[in-house]
Amino acid sequence: MPKNYLLVYAEQLATDTELLCQTIKASSNTLFQLRKASSSVYANIREANYGQSKADMLSKFEIALKESSETEG
């Protein structure tokens, strides 16, 4: 089975974000939202791999895209 680089990068994003959140000083709500958005990207890309239909898969990717845009500053 070929390596899913999108999933690998999404997992790395979630991991790196968690490490960053552990080192920076910010409000707990800000850190919570950042953690939630980055883990949601990974979770939705992972779920898209097992979508029930093409529309379901695309919906999961769109959610992941939306979550990733929320982390832009």
C-alpha positions in Angstrom: 0.0 0.0 0.0 1.5 3.4 -1.0 2.3 5.9 1.7 -0.3 8.5 2.3 1.8 11.7 2.5 -1.2 13.9 3.2 -2.0 11.8 6.3 1.7 11.8 7.4 1.9 15.6 7.1 -1.4 16.1 8.9 -0.2 13.9 11.8 3.1 15.9 11.9 1.1 19.1 12.0 -0.9 17.9 15.0 2.3 16.7 16.8 4.2 19.9 16.1 1.3 22.0 17.2 1.0 20.1 20.5 4.7 20.6 21.1 4.4 24.3 20.3 1.4 24.7 22.6 3.4 23.2 25.4 6.1 25.8 25.1 4.3 29.1 24.4 2.5 31.4 26.8 -1.0 32.2 25.6 -4.5 32.1 26.9 -5.8 28.6 27.6 -8.7 29.2 25.2 -6.3 30.1 22.4 -4.2 27.0 23.0 -7.3 24.9 23.2 -8.6 26.2 19.8 -5.2 25.7 18.2 -4.9 22.1 19.4 -8.5 21.4 18.4 -8.0 22.8 14.9 -4.8 20.9 14.2 -6.0 17.6 15.5 -9.2 18.0 13.5 -7.2 18.3 10.3 -5.6 15.0 11.0 -8.8 13.3 12.1 -10.8 14.5 9.1 -8.1 13.4 6.6 -7.9 10.0 8.3 -11.7 9.7 8.1 -11.8 10.8 4.5 -9.7 7.6 3.6 -12.7 5.6 4.8 -15.5 7.7 3.4 -18.8 6.0 2.5 -18.9 7.9 -0.8 -17.0 10.3 -2.9 -19.1 13.1 -1.6 -18.4 12.0 2.0 -14.7 11.9 1.3 -14.7 15.4 -0.2 -16.7 16.8 2.7 -14.1 15.5 5.1 -11.3 17.1 3.1 -13.3 20.4 3.0 -13.6 20.3 6.8 -9.9 19.7 7.1 -9.2 22.6 4.9 -11.5 24.9 6.9 -9.8 23.8 10.2 -6.3 24.4 8.8 -7.3 27.9 7.7 -8.5 28.7 11.2 -4.9 28.3 12.4 -3.6 31.0 10.1 -2.6 34.2 11.9 
